[in-house]
Amino acid sequence: MAKRTAWGQPMVSVTVFVEGGSRGDLATSCRKGFRRFFENVGLKGHMPSVVSCGSRKDAYDRFCVALSDSREGEIPLLLVDSEELVPAHSAPWPHLRSRDCWDRPEGAQREQAHLMVQCMESWFFADISALQRFFGTGFKSPPKRDDIENIPKQDVLNGLATASRNSRKGQYHKGRHSFDILAQIDPEKVIECSPYAKQLVETLKKLLTPA
């Protein structure tokens, strides 16, 4: 009997269309960072594919195309920054409709849209020790936060820049540093602090683990 996903389809593949890493080395770094994050959360051996899409809109557009072209067992997921605070218990599709005027495509399930709240870098604040190891000498650790989704996006970015300004690796730069840090943070710490990250991980495990 063929293995089947939690949605009752034959297990074939899950593809995550993610914001970030538009081209070249940056796209490669983006894919590697997310793959390592997913491996570290316990998906090694049952991994999704990761497609780095550049902008949020490009990620949404590529997700829509993949959804319309998908065959049985091919399940695309969308993963983008929320860019701002998401009201408690609000699902991703309503947020994307309200903020970006992105309609939930015909045939898309509730579980096929996911958010990094308020941005990918918010996840870093769940694992300050990983930031310390990455930046090395001169890094001034920001305060640990258990409510990382409540930190405004600009405060997250400013906090990283300030903390790393005099570090061995220099001031935080999204292109040079972001996906290397993603590969090194502890996903378990992230999902403890981020309900939306937990939803993403639980969805992947549900889809990629044979029923």
Secondary structure as GFF3:
##gff-version 3
##sequence-region A 1 211
A	DSSP	beta_strand	13	18	.	.	.	ID=ss1
A	DSSP	alpha_helix	24	38	.	.	.	ID=ss2
A	DSSP	pi_helix	39	43	.	.	.	ID=ss3
A	DSSP	beta_strand	49	52	.	.	.	ID=ss4
A	DSSP	alpha_helix	56	69	.	.	.	ID=ss5
A	DSSP	beta_strand	74	81	.	.	.	ID=ss6
A	DSSP	alpha_helix	92	100	.	.	.	ID=ss7
A	DSSP	three_ten_helix	110	112	.	.	.	ID=ss8
A	DSSP	beta_strand	113	116	.	.	.	ID=ss9
A	DSSP	three_ten_helix	120	126	.	.	.	ID=ss10
A	DSSP	alpha_helix	128	135	.	.	.	ID=ss11
A	DSSP	three_ten_helix	148	150	.	.	.	ID=ss12
A	DSSP	alpha_helix	153	164	.	.	.	ID=ss13
A	DSSP	alpha_helix	174	182	.	.	.	ID=ss14
A	DSSP	alpha_helix	187	193	.	.	.	ID=ss15
A	DSSP	alpha_helix	195	208	.	.	.	ID=ss16
###
